[in-house]
Amino acid sequence: MTLRAELQDWRHRRHDRPMPTVQVEHGTAVRGVWLRIAAACAATGLLLLAAARTDVIVELALVGAGSVGGWSLVRPGRVPAHLAVVVSALLLLGSRSAPFDPAVLWLLPAALLTVRLGWWAEHVAGGTLVEVAALRRTVGRDLLIVAVSTVVAAVAWAATAWTAGPLLVLGGLALVVLAWWALPRWTP
């Protein structure tokens, strides 16, 4: 047989057979647009909560938080989420309770929620459905990260009563090591 005859024979065999019956079931799902809205609200809320702890001009805080929230809504991803976390950390460095503001203890879960929602919003299109089970898959790891980070932050906060310098740096290094150990590595 020639190559042309082989291809024609293959094409006829492929179209002549019946296609298998496939049934797909899925659980409750969330639309991707709601993940985008939640990511934008989380980034905006994180920045506003951090700005409330400082003497920053209210209008400047609203414009900055609205800009990052709008960016996260229009072009969701890790960049606006991480920008919100970094700017909120810088705002807390300028707070009235610096060098270590106790608000860090309750802003840690908000920061992790912002990053996780930013990741989901980046990877899911607006009209796509995401099962709630897929969203729940990393909850255990995320809760462990928040718990250990909160313990390290509480120890660092208690240590600032003695001396802020070296112990604060040690606490920051411990958080970096914890993040390196617990978070998955991303390779392009």
C-alpha positions, -999 to +999 in steps of 0.1 A: +000+000+000+011+035-007+013+062+020-018+079+005-038+047+007-026+041+043-038+075+053-072+071+036-077+037+052-067+051+086-091+081+082-120+057+073-113+034+102-112+064+126-146+078+115-164+044+111-161+034+147-186+047+173-173+071+199-174+060+235-200+073+259-185+095+285-202+107+317-187+135+337-199+145+372-187+175+391-193+190+425-203+225+434-183+250+414-174+287+416-171+309+385-137+323+377-150+359+377-159+355+414-123+344+421-111+376+403-134+398+424-123+381+456-086+385+447-092+422+440-111+427+473-085+408+492-056+430+478-076+462+484-086+451+519-051+441+529-037+475+518-065+494+535-061+475+568-023+481+568-028+518+559-052+522+588-024+514+612-003+543+599-005+581+596-007+579+558-030+604+542-064+587+537-068+598+501-034+584+492-042+551+509-075+549+490-060+557+456-031+532+462-054+504+474-079+511+446-052+511+420-038+477+431-074+463+435-083+475+400-051+461+385-059+428+402-094+429+388-083+437+352-051+417+350-052+392+379-021+374+390+006+370+415+022+404+408-006+426+421-011+402+451+026+402+460+027+440+455-002+443+480+017+422+505+050+441+501+033+475+503+013+465+533+045+453+550+062+486+542+032+505+556+034+485+588+071+495+591+059+531+593+031+524+618+028+539+652+038+506+668+069+501+647+094+482+646+069+454+651+032+461+649+010+435+665-014+439+635+010+415+617-005+387+637-040+392+621-027+405+587-007+372+581-038+352+572-051+381+550-017+383+532-017+345+525-054+347+513-045+376+490-016+356+474-036+324+471-066+342+455-042+360+432-028+327+420-062+312+414-075+343+396-044+342+373-049+305+364-086+306+358-105+324+331-135+345+340-161+321+326-144+289+338-159+268+366-137+257+394-148+230+418-148+239+455-129+207+461-100+220+440-100+252+461-100+231+493-071+210+482-044+233+496-062+245+527-043+222+551-009+234+539-021+270+539-033+267+575+000+252+585+019+281+570-003+306+587+000+288+621+038+285+620+042+321+607+019+334+634+039+316+661+072+330+646+056+365+645+044+362+681+078+352+692+093+381+673+067+404+688+075+392+723+112+395+716+109+432+706+102+439+743+138+432+750+157+444+719+144+449+685+175+447+663+190+412+660+159+393+671+137+410+645+162+402+618+163+366+631+125+364+630+125+377+594+151+351+584+130+324+600+100+335+580+121+334+547+133+299+556+098+287+564+085+301+531+113+284+512+107+251+529+069+251+528+059+267+496+062+248+463+090+258+439+080+275+407+103+269+377+096+285+343 
